[in-house]
Amino acid sequence: MKKLAEQSAAELAAMLKETKDAYEAFQAKKLSLNMARGKPGPEQLDLTMPMLETLRSDADMHSASGDDVRNYGLLDGITEAKKLFADILGADPAEMFIGGNSSLELMFACLQIAYVKGIAGCTPWSKLDEVKFLCPVPGYDRHFALTEYFGVKMIPVATDENGPDMETVRKYVEGDASVKGIWCVPVYANPTGIVYSDDTVRAFAALKPAAKDFRIFWDNAYCIHTLVENARKPLTINAACAETGNTGIFYQFCSTSKITFPGAGVAAFNTAKENLAELEKHLGIQTIGFDKINMLRHVRYFGNAENMIAHMAKHRAILAPKFAAVLDALDREIAPLGIAQWTKPEGGYFISFNAPKGTAKRIVQLCKEGGVTLTGAGATYPYKNDPDDSNIRIAPTYPSPAELAQAMELFCIAVKYAALEQLCK
Amino acid sequence: MKKLAEQSAAELAAMLKETKDAYEAFQAKKLSLNMARGKPGPEQLDLTMPMLETLRSDADMHSASGDDVRNYGLLDGITEAKKLFADILGADPAEMFIGGNSSLELMFACLQIAYVKGIAGCTPWSKLDEVKFLCPVPGYDRHFALTEYFGVKMIPVATDENGPDMETVRKYVEGDASVKGIWCVPVYANPTGIVYSDDTVRAFAALKPAAKDFRIFWDNAYCIHTLVENARKPLTINAACAETGNTGIFYQFCSTSKITFPGAGVAAFNTAKENLAELEKHLGIQTIGFDKINMLRHVRYFGNAENMIAHMAKHRAILAPKFAAVLDALDREIAPLGIAQWTKPEGGYFISFNAPKGTAKRIVQLCKEGGVTLTGAGATYPYKNDPDDSNIRIAPTYPSPAELAQAMELFCIAVKYAALEQLCK
């Protein structure tokens, strides 16, 4: 197969006809598959079923602190859960807060507190004319939805394989006091799968924000979610900030949503003690505390961070072949055409695909009408606005291998079809 | 014993001396007891331990709708949990939303949405000069903390054994468009234990609010938490509003916090479909969904509403004697003095005690210094401001019977002591 750019108009027209036929043949199969979200597959959920039996009716229901986890109290979570998550993140257990089943909920709470009450002695965002957030792109649509909810103006920042463009980040953060935060997924980013380089992490730790209430929203959702045997050991934001003394600049989040159960995991939050103390004062208004039985269930099941990391190897055994199947299909069907680029992540839940400019919406539509729902084109950009209409997030984790093969067959046909339509216009 | 009012100055002085001695003797015991909150005791928590084994590692983890409860999805909760809570409340399952472990969190969410985004097409409260809430007193301190958080001006409304003074409520709600809500605990109210009369419920259902975004926050926290064998069947807000057609006027809340586990129960929310649809649009930003495994655990354990109500008889067997011990002590030690009044609730978690005006703070202080922490005086009023400095919330549920006897001995001494100090001034 030749690159499309090297083919004659007649060759392209013939190829369009052929691809259209293939597409219509596929449509006739009346498939119905959903690849829109980064959901674990059922076989991954099965991995953690024994955890449900960790706490039997005769279990000791006291935490290490002596508190009965069944009762009210302990807004910040149980001691042993703090230790477990701190070890995962490379954080200080005294700087941990353990939440409910959703780290998104904790991110929302942090934004809500800054919006309604203000933090660090600053004016509540609701009283300001303009609040801005930096949004490395492509990024996570639910992050962007949170900041959009609070009327925050979102500014896209380009990323490469080392992370966000730190020159641009620094310029905004240090020069504009209305910039109050930045969304980061530092490890196996959503959707690119990249890991921020140590230099990038150091550059974050060295920021001197113009706004006292600027915070890096460091969503470490995929911190131990590796797809390769020897995972990289990226510099932690904790270590980098300890060096610069800039310890209050970040809010770090993680959860077991993709370690145990997405619907019933445990979320954790990490920030400097003075930040925690301020946030807890407000969080204590909206809840008496989160589910400590589920925290204890997790801690008793895993025992320690090493075992939790070992558990991830079982996920990897299921996920790595799915990622390989997607990449193989792209290498086989799309690479020879020279029309698109994609990431080859070493972890996380997504592959980021850049289609020919102006075709992403069309590709997603073709897939939809062919029976496969993808993440909406544009979803990886603030306001769902991908100026190039190019980026598509591929989520290979939920479908079975057989479904994935079918879905990728359709995806590759759709990419070709849209590219050829454009070239033959 | 004579009423204090009938005693001479010399008799009072002698009694003060005697009471002071009794108090100091008690202090010497160096007790340390906490009766500040409405917490179930450990033996109540033991009642539900078998629920932890409801979902074993081989359990079918699918809800009635066929959804895998372990995965993301179903923001509004699982079908069978909606049915269970709807049956408890006398509501329509289609008007239910099942949340996490905290109904307080759902109340906060409702306020936050009205504050940040606005509801029913109305201006967000954050953009208004003044927003008011009616607060029947004495009431629940955490309710007041929620409205205070959002800068809402709280207006106390008197209550009697039938509920809030509905003449006053009607005047405010129908005459003042800045009145956006009212806090209600309609059944076994916190702290009085009263049950709103059917006439009161009908009066609520007949309200014609000046503000389109006025809502009754109907916190049915103790709906099945009876202390007597044949519990009353109060008119539900659902039935009353169905009659008036005023179906969108209330937000109803309940939870299993005091049925199963306070730290790990399930909260539920009930309102008209159009309200639900609007709120869910916003709730879907802050979370992907609540813990559906815990919902399924509850539903599989109880099976149906009848069994859940039957389960409450086990709580009653533990709690009724504790309430009786408090009431016996008050009848024996305080009633003859003719200085105080208190409620004799048929359900709920509290006894509301009205001490001689101007002594509540002193009584709480005396108890504290004697080794028993009570709910702060004033906590049952907005802004912690009890204009009479009279109301004290007694929470008999957590201490053991022996501890409760000691605590009540101290409490009665403290009430006498404070009353005598005042009379001998």
Interface residues (C-beta under 8 A of the other chain):
Chain A: R37 K39 P40 P42 L45 M49 P50 L52 E53 L55 R56 S57 D58 A59 M61 D68 V69 R70 N71 Y72 G73 L74 G100 N101 S102 L104 E105 F108 Q112 Y115 V116 K117 S126 R142 A145 L146 Y149 F150 S257 F261 P262 G263 A264 H282 I285 Q286 T287 I288 G289 F290 D291 K292 I293 N294
Chain B: R37 K39 P40 P42 L45 M49 P50 L52 E53 L55 R56 S57 D58 A59 M61 D68 V69 R70 N71 Y72 G73 L74 G100 N101 S102 L104 E105 F108 Q112 Y115 V116 K117 S126 R142 A145 L146 Y149 F150 S257 F261 P262 G263 A264 H282 I285 Q286 T287 I288 G289 F290 D291 K292 I293 N294
